[in-house]
Amino acid sequence: MKGFLLSILLLANFFTAFAQKQEKLHIKYYCTNWGNADSWDQFCARVKKAGYHGVEAWLPGDLKERKEMMDALQKYGLSLGLLSGGSGASYEQYRESFKRNLEEAAHMKPDYINCHTGKEYYSFDQNKQLIDIGKVVMEKQHIPVYHETHRGRFSFAAHLTKDYLAKIPALRLALDISHWCNVHESLLNDQQEAVALALSRTEHIHARIGHPEGPQVNDPAAPEWKHTVDQHLAWWDEVVNQHKQRGAKLLTITTEFGPAGYLPTLPFTQQPVADQWSVNVYMLNLLKGRYKE
């Protein structure tokens, strides 16, 4: 009898461990190609060597370059996340462009599509139409469609994004909270309710460190930015923890420090004060160490 009970106990422990293993959150890291001047093959080779799982990029309009991108991704075993948006002199033109670009991006079968959606001056109903277009594409193509918190878009400010989230339950975010730090000239201590709601609806993270006077610190490794970096890490920790608590299997993160111009530069020479590639790899290693699987 004791042997039988022991066998049952061991079997139960096995299935418990197996279930826990199955539910473990996997985090995939993507490298931005923003500012890249190398060929797609050279770029993807560097990305793979650095330890990324994939690349996040705007879909090239040139078909030859598009093929070079896909060939390089396949060669180095890298995943693809796509950015998408719209343009046009009128809202109607923007909406048609947004829909066309999103459908074209979905045709490439990326892991996800991160949308720069709408304008800060479009009405709620106009921006909602664009969000609804994203929902239709997501359901039709079975590809996650997220909407990035970004200056100039419907989601440029924490308090206004809160209103969209409250009224559109299906809305899911690509969180680039660095923009909000800049817009609100703070680390958002007075926007905690809006931030908490945004964190709960985040499916993709842009891991860039913003501050009250800009969307990108010069170098996140510099000790003077420790408090600011720690605050961003606390926000991202909450996203990771919530994903784990609800049994999510995947979270995607892009390290997205930008090139010179976005990266602060010295006067006259325009020499960047830090190396973009090194800063992004620093963020990759910081996050991979923090969220070990």
WOPE-V520909 format. One record per helix or strand. SS is the DSSP state (helix for helix, strand for strand). FROM is the first residue (numbers start at 1). LEN is the number of residues. If there is no record, write none. Layout:
<<SS	FROM	LEN> <SS	FROM	LEN>>
This chain:
<<helix	2	21> <strand	26	7> <helix	40	11> <strand	54	5> <helix	63	13> <strand	79	6> <helix	91	17> <strand	112	4> <helix	124	18> <strand	144	5> <helix	158	10> <strand	173	3> <helix	178	6> <helix	192	9> <strand	202	5> <strand	211	1> <strand	214	1> <helix	223	23> <strand	250	6> <strand	260	1> <strand	263	1> <strand	265	1> <strand	272	1> <helix	276	15>>
